[in-house]
Amino acid sequence: MKLSQKLGKNFVITTELGPVKGVLADESLEKARDYLPLDGINIHDCPMGNLRINSISMASLIQNSLDVETVPHFTCRDRSLLGTQADLLGAHTLGIRNILVTTGDPPKHGPYPSKAVYDYNTVDLIRLIKKMNNGLDYNEKEFGGSTDFNIACTAMPTSRKPEHEMEKMEKKISAGADFFQTQVVYDSEKAVTFLKAARKLDKPILIGVMPLKSVKMARFMDKNVEGIDVPEDVISRMENQGATGIEITCDFIKDIIEYADGIHIMAMGDVKGTNHIIEFTRSLIAQ
């Protein structure tokens, strides 16, 4: 069953491919082979402005080598309107059927004197992909055949302005978004509140989880990463009770599983930790 067919019907588990070093794609492929069965693997599009293999190329390589679908990220940052349409045609031809639309980290975060393109925003890009799914280019002219993309978008469950976040999600859905993979959440109460509020949107939502590596990481994420709140009780469990990030993540999943359509695991290349989370989640689903 395809990812698009599972969404909203089965509890879906996706993860992401860790950073690919230069052209050493085989190393990343070997890591990906070690994952337990998944419903999809995301591939970043030059995150933080750092040089990485093109996300579409890497996605195609994974799909041709492994029995798993991919969700390449497609940013608004680097491509002109013409280049975007050409890359989308290429992605479809290579067998890619899922695309995650995102703004993209500004180039200033990276090491190169690169300029952002931003010919369009995420909503514009969703509309464009939807047009291409109907066989039309930006100018609504037929280009020959049609693409067949399942469009993913991001959402921020712990936004300081929850009503505004819902409005943004509604705009993305109106433009053609099919499902959401959220930013990382550590507060299960906030996650459940968000998921309950989002039921009216009637689109599948995969909650983002990232196991904390240390108390230092927890405090840093809480203070410095926009949209991420790490509850003090989580930090206390790690600091005073010796709880691991994997244990805390599993407890979080247990709290939200009946409300979510799936999870998106961001374990920073930790295959063993990811597999533990997959096993735990599958055991909950089987209950």
N, C-alpha and C positions, 0 to 999 in steps of 0.2 A: 504494500500500500504506500502511495506517495505521501510526502509530508503534507501537501495541500489537502489530502483526503483524511489524514489523521487529525488535523487541527480542528478543535471544537468537538471531536468525537472521542479521541483517546487522549490520555495524559502524555504530553510530548516532552522529550528530553533532548536538548541540544547543548553543544559545547562550542568552544572556539579553538582554532589551531594556534599554538604558540608562535612567537616570532620566527620567521624563516630567515636564516642568515644568508645573505647574498643569493647565490644560485644553488645553495646546498639543500635543494628541495627534498632529496632522498632522506635526509636526517629527519625532516618534519613528517614525511610519509611514514617512516618507521615508527615514530611516536604515535601517529594517528592510527596505525594498525593495532596498537596495543589497547586502544579504547574498547571497552565493552560495547555491545550493540547500542547505537544511538539513532535518533531520528534526523539529525542534521549536524553539520559542522560549519561554524561561521569562519570566514577568513577576512581579516582586517584589510583596509585599504590605506596603506602607509600611515599607521597611527602616529599621532604626535609629530607629524611631518617627517618621520624617519623613512629611509629608503627600504622598501620591501618588494618582493616579487608581486607583480600585478595580481590583484585579488581574483580576477576572472580566470587568468591563466592557472593559478594555483588551485582554484576550485575545480577546473576542468581536469587537472592532473589527478586530484584526489578522487573524483568521481570515476575516472578511467582506471584507477588503480585499486580502489576499495569499494565495497558494496555499501555506500552511504551517500546521501544527498548532501549538497553543500548550500550555504547561504553566504555568498560573497557580499561584502560591504561595498556600496557604491556611493561615493561622496560627491557633493556639489563643488568641491574645492578645486579640482585639478583639470576638469574637462570643459571645453567649449560646448555649445549647444550641438554643433555638428559632430564633434568628437564623441559626445555622449551617445547620440543616436547610433553612430557607427559601432561603438563598444557594446551597446545593448544588442544590436543585430549579431555581433560576433559572439556574445555570451549565449544567446539563444541557439546559434548554430553549433556551439560547443556542448550543448546539452544542459546548460544551466537553466533551472526553472524557478529558482528562488533568488530574490534580490533584497538586501536590506538597505533602505534609503537613509542616508545620514548626511548632515551638513559637512562633517569633516573637521578635524582639528586644524586651527590656523597654522600656516607655514612658519610663523614666528616661533612656534614651539620647537621647530626642527633645526637642523644644523646648516640648512642651505638658504641662500638669498633668493628664495623662490617667492613668486607672487601668486596669490589665490585668484582663481578665475571667477567663481560664483556668478555664472551667467544666469543662474536660477536658484531658487531655494528648494527645500525638501518637498513642499506641497506642489510646486511647479514640476519637480522631477516625478513625483507620483502621478500627476496628471499626464505627463509625457509617456510614461511607461504604460499607463492605461490606454492611451491612444494607440500606442504601438501594439498592444494586445488586440486591438481592433483593426490592425493593419494600416494605421495612418501615422504619418510622420508629424512633426511639430506643426507644419502648415496644413495638416489634415488632408494630405495627398497620399494616395495608396502607394506603398513602396514595394509591394509584391509579397504576398503571404502575410503572416502575422506572428508576433511573438506570443509567448504563453507563460508570463511571469507571475509568480505568487509574490506579492509585494509586502515586505516586512518594514516596520517602522519602530522607532524607539519611543519610550515614554518614561516619565520620572515619577514614580509612586510617592516619593517623599518631597515633592515640590512644596515650596513655602506657600504657593498659591494653587491649591488643589482644583478649584473651579476653573482657573485659567488653564491648567494642564488638561482638564477634560475637554475644554473648548478646542485646544490644540489638537487633541486626539480626534475630535469630531471633524475638524477640518481635514485631517489626513484621511479619515474614512470617506468623507465626501469626495475627496480627490481620487480615491480608489484603493486605499490601504486594505490589506487582507488580514493582517495580524500584527501583534506587537511583541517585541522582546524588550523588557524594561531594563533600566539602569539597575545597579546593585542595590539591594535592600537588606538591612540587618534587623530592622524593627518589625516583628511579625504583626503587631497590632496595626501599625500604619499600612502594612502590605494588605491586610485583610480589609481595612477600611477603604483603601483604594480599589481593591478588586470588587467589593460590593457596589461601590459607586459607579464602577465601569461596566457593570452588568448591562446597563441601559444601552451601551454602545453595541452590544451583540457581536463582538469580534474577539477571537481567541487572544489571550494574554499569557505570555511566558514570563515568569518573574526571574529577574537576574540574581544569581547568588555567586558570591566570591568568598571562599574560605579565607579567614584572616590568618596570617602567618605568625603574628606576634602581637603583644600588647602595644608595642611601639607603632606597628602598622595600623592597629585599631584607632589609636589616638590621632594619628596623622590623618587617616581617612575622615574621621569625625570633624576635625578642625579645618582641613584644607581642601577637601574635595566637595565641590558644589553638588547639592542634591543628595548627599549621603550622610545619614545619621547613624552613628553606632551607639546604641543605648548603653548607659553606664552599667547596667546589670550584665551585659555581654562582656564588657571590659573587665568587670569584677570577677566573672566566672573564669576568665583566662588568667587574671592576675593572682587571684586568691584560691581558686579551686583547681587550677591546672588544666582547665578544659581546653581542648584543641579547637582550631578553627573548623575542622571537619565535623567534629561533634556538634558545635554550635550551628553549623549549616544544616546538619541533619535534623536537629531539633526545630529549626526554623521551617524547614520543608514540612515537617510533621504538622506544624501549626497552620500552614497555608494551603496544604494540598487539596483540601475539599473545595477551595474557592478558586484556585488557579487552573488554567488549561495546560500548564506545563512549567518547566523551569529551564533557564539558560545558564549553564555552569561556566563561570569564568575563573578558572583555577590557575591561571598564569603558567600553563605548561605542565602542571602537576598531574601526570597521567594516573598515578596510583590513587591520589586523592579524588580525582574525578571519578574513577571506577568505583571507589568506595561509596561516593554519593549516588552513583547510578544504581548500584546494588541495593542500597538502603531505600531509594525511591521506588525501585521495582518491587521491593518487598511490601512497601506501604500500599502500592497499587493493587497487589495481589490479595490483600486482606479483605 
